[in-house]
Amino acid sequence: CFEKGGSEMRPPHLYAAVYVMLQQGSRVLMSRRANTGFKDGWYTLPAGHVRPGERFAQAAVREAKEELGVSILAEDVVVRALMHRPNKQREYLDVFC
């Protein structure tokens, strides 16, 4: 299936984002967005785009370290849920670990 983009046909593109859920008992660690220009001040799960060639677990390890300074092991990462999120600009697969 291809999308029509102006005068040429282009293949659809799916972006992947990983969300890191660090849980202790019934508590989940959240971060507060700041200096991003997008929903600053909102609480969120640490998250980011999955880089080309990167596995979901690797992306979760990287995001936990980059955004929270927390070290986790890839073998401890479990995919808990997936969400397909199409919008006008991009189509996303959100991966919750």
C-alpha positions in Angstrom: 0.0 0.0 0.0 1.4 3.4 -1.0 0.3 6.9 -0.1 0.0 9.6 -2.7 2.3 12.5 -1.8 1.9 15.4 -4.2 3.0 14.3 -7.7 4.8 11.1 -6.6 3.9 7.9 -4.7 5.8 7.3 -1.4 5.7 4.3 0.9 4.0 4.8 4.2 6.4 5.3 7.2 5.9 4.0 10.7 7.9 5.6 13.5 8.5 3.7 16.8 8.7 5.3 20.2 9.5 3.5 23.5 8.0 4.4 26.9 9.8 3.2 30.0 7.7 2.2 33.0 9.9 1.8 36.0 7.8 0.3 38.7 8.4 -0.4 42.4 5.3 -2.0 44.0 2.3 0.1 43.0 4.5 3.2 42.2 5.6 4.2 38.7 8.5 6.7 38.2 7.5 9.6 36.0 9.4 12.6 34.8 8.3 16.2 34.3 8.9 17.7 30.8 11.1 20.8 30.7 12.8 22.9 28.1 11.5 20.9 25.2 8.9 23.2 23.7 6.4 20.4 23.7 4.0 20.0 26.7 6.6 21.4 29.1 5.5 21.1 32.7 3.5 17.9 32.0 4.4 14.6 33.8 5.2 11.7 31.5 6.9 8.4 31.3 10.5 8.6 30.0 10.3 8.1 26.3 11.9 8.6 23.0 12.2 7.4 19.4 13.6 4.0 18.6 16.7 4.6 16.4 17.2 2.7 13.1 18.5 -0.8 13.8 17.8 -0.4 17.5 15.8 -3.0 19.4 13.0 -1.9 21.8 14.9 -3.1 24.8 18.1 -1.2 23.7 16.0 2.0 23.2 14.4 1.6 26.7 17.9 1.2 28.3 19.1 4.3 26.5 16.1 6.4 27.3 16.2 5.5 31.0 19.8 6.6 31.2 19.4 9.7 29.1 16.2 11.0 30.7 16.5 9.8 34.3 20.1 8.8 34.8 18.9 5.3 35.7 20.8 2.2 34.5 18.6 -0.8 33.6 19.5 -4.1 31.9 18.1 -5.0 28.4 17.4 -8.5 29.6 15.1 -7.0 32.3 13.0 -5.1 29.8 9.6 -6.6 28.9 7.2 -5.2 26.3 3.9 -4.7 28.2 1.7 -3.0 25.6 1.7 -1.7 22.0 -0.4 1.2 20.7 -0.9 2.2 17.1 -1.2 6.0 16.9 -1.8 7.5 13.5 -2.0 11.3 13.1 -1.9 13.8 10.3 1.9 14.1 10.1 3.2 10.7 11.2 2.1 7.2 12.1 3.5 5.8 15.4 3.9 2.5 17.0 4.2 3.2 20.8 5.9 0.5 22.8 5.4 0.4 26.5 8.1 -1.5 28.5 
